[in-house]
Amino acid sequence: MLKTNEKERLYELVTAMIGEDASIKAYKSGFNQNTVVVVEEMIAASIKCNANMKKLISDLLGVSGTLTKGWLSKTLATANRNVSITELKGYGCLVSVKSRWKIAIINSTI
């Protein structure tokens, strides 16, 4: 059983990762150890997503690391061929993590 302050901190972590969400907030009082496990998995997924995005950008930019106008056109021809578009898995880390884990968080309280 989580204490009230632990539930509050857990909700703060959730909102830090995916933003405010009224439906998750409505279930905050039911947060438990299962919710902790789900949120831990969600954070790991977000870290992986962000690492994949960072790798993609690093591979595209190479060593230059500057975003001047026309940078993408210039780097496409020389971009690392090992970059896999399947690593991105979604519209963006925040949106993809939220869409994947929101229901899991709510279901963990049941």
N, C-alpha and C positions, 0 to 999 in steps of 0.2 A: 504494500500500500504506500503510495506516495503522499508526502505531506503537502499541504496547500502551497507552501513556498516552493517546493520542488516542481509542482504542477505549473506554477507561474513561470519559473525559470525555463521549464521545458517548452512552454508556449512561446516564450521570448526567443528561444532557439529556432522554433518552427517559423516564427514570423521573420526572423533574420534571414532564413533560408528562402522562404517562398512568399513573404509579405503577409499582410493582414488578411485573414479569411474568417468571415462571420460564422460559417458552418463549423470550422475547426474550433473556433473560440467557444461555440455552444457546447462542445463536448469536452472542454478543458477540465471540468470537474470530474470526469470519468477517466482522465489520464492514469495509467498504471504502468507496471513493468513491461507489458507488451508494447505500450506506446513508446517507451524508452528504446526498446529494441528496434522498432520501426523507424523512429527518428534517427537513431544511430545509422541504420542502413541508408536512410535518405541522405544524410550528411555525406556518407561515403560515396554515394552515387553522384552527388553534386561535386565533390572534390574530383572525381574521375572525369566528369563532364568538363569541368573547368580546365583540368590538365590536358584533356584532348583538344580543347579550343586553343589553349596556349601553344601546344605542339603544332597545330595546324598553322597558326599565325607565324610561329617561329620558322617553320618549314617554308612557308610562302615568302617571308621576308628575307630569309637567310641571315647573313651577318650584318646587313645594312641596318635593319631595325628602325628605319625612318618611314613615316607615312607622308610622303609628299604627293601632290596631285599627280595622278597617273601611275602610282606605284603598282596597282594591281595588274594593269595591262603589261607593264614591264616584267613583272615577276612570274606571270602565268607561263611564259615560254620556258623559264628556267626553274620553275617550282619543283621541289623534290617530288619525284614520281611515286614515292612510297606513301604519300599522304592518302589515307583512305577516307572517303566521304562518309562511310558507314560509321566511323568513329564519332560523328557528331550527334546522331540519334535524337534529332528533334529540332525545334525552332530556336532554341536557346536554352542555356542551362536552367535558368529560373523557371521558365514555362514548362520545360520537359520534366523537371524534377517535381514541380507542383502537380502536374497532371498525372504523374505516375504514383505519387505518394500520398496525395490528399485523402483518397478513399481508404488507403491502408491505415492512416492515422486515425480516421474516424472509426473504422472497423475494430481497431485495437482496443477501443473503449467499451466495446459491447461484450 
